[in-house]
Amino acid sequence: MSTPQPHPGAPARTREQVADLHFMDARYKLLDLAAFLDRLDRASGGEDHRVRGLRAALPLLLEKDEGRVARILTLWSDPSIAPIEKADTKAASGVWPGLK
Amino acid sequence: MRYIEPHGHMVSRTTDDYQAMVLAGCAAICEPAFWAGFDRKSADGFYDYFCQLTQHEPKRAAKYGLPHYSWLCINPKESEDMALAADVLALVPEFLKAPTVLGIGEIGLNKNTRNEMKVLEQHIALAVQYDQMILVHTPHLEDKRKGTRLIMDCLKANGVVKPERVIIDHVEEHTIHEVLDQGFWAGITLYPESKATPVRAIDMIESVSAQRVWLNSACDWGHSDPLSVPKAAQEMRRRGHSATAIDNLVYGNPVKFLSQNSRFKAPAAQA
């Protein structure tokens, strides 16, 4: 576990206090994710790019350093830098389709 | 508690929402022009929408004692049609004279296309020509990081726009630091699923200097919550933030940014 880093705007708190506030919230969300993966297993067809992206992000949860949310969002982001010629949809899917 | 809702699409909300927001402490609301969920076929549709934003919605809000302001533009989702965008942009200057219009917004990008970029440049030029502040919409989900960078490059390339008069909205953990580092204001939009939740928003607030950040619900016709700003304030309270820190974030910061336009009157000063 990494050494706690002071943040400019955060009141001091212990990890136990954080768990007291947010553990149950994180617990049900993890179970919901597990249930989603189980639901996928029970369904037919291939895996689409969004689920591939989700699975690719799971190891990032276990990294030791803070910044996991930003790293996951970056993993799912379009890495190109130039504007595209034309869009074939208005909507975003949540994961860059080119993610391997 | 008092707060400003600096980005709420109230044309999509019911009078019950107005009532709930006022009861929760909302002291003023700002409404940028946005996508209606379908593409309008002509500039006439935008003319009516701008009338709604500048004439009808302020009256509806006033029934709840709520000052209502607006921002005008053609949104990025309809900017692919360059001819339509030109017609709508030609309407905007007339409406900028309305006493509750605060600037140009929410402009930006959706899918990061060349046409969207051209219309963004035209909006920025319009804002400069009429000395208007700018409210920026950044793309959704996987398009956000790239689009945020393209938008900031576009704003800087103009050479005249002052970053402190621009708020770049819908930032998340992977974009907030770049936005603040370049001198812009950053908006964190609180959505139940996409963008940021109140809990994540306060995590971000605790990791940056929050002097140029506001929170907004962007409450619209989709899955959204018009009370998400006071819910984020409640999350701060649960974590032990002071009443002053909460007030600075949900009231003081939006007042500071918006007061760069003299048309915006801080609600406390109106009492």
Interface residues (C-beta under 8 A of the other chain):
Chain A: H7 P8 G9 A10 P11 R13 L21 H22 D25 G67 V69 A70 L73 T74 W76 S77 D78 P79 S80 I81 P83 I84 E85 K86 A87 T89 K90 A91 A92 S93 G94 V95 W96
Chain B: K77 E80 N110 K111 N112 T113 R114 N115 E116 M117 P139 H140 L141 E142 D143 K144 R145 K146 R149 L150 E172 E173 H174 V199 R200 D203 I205 E206 S207 V208 S209 A210 R238 R239 G240 H241 A245
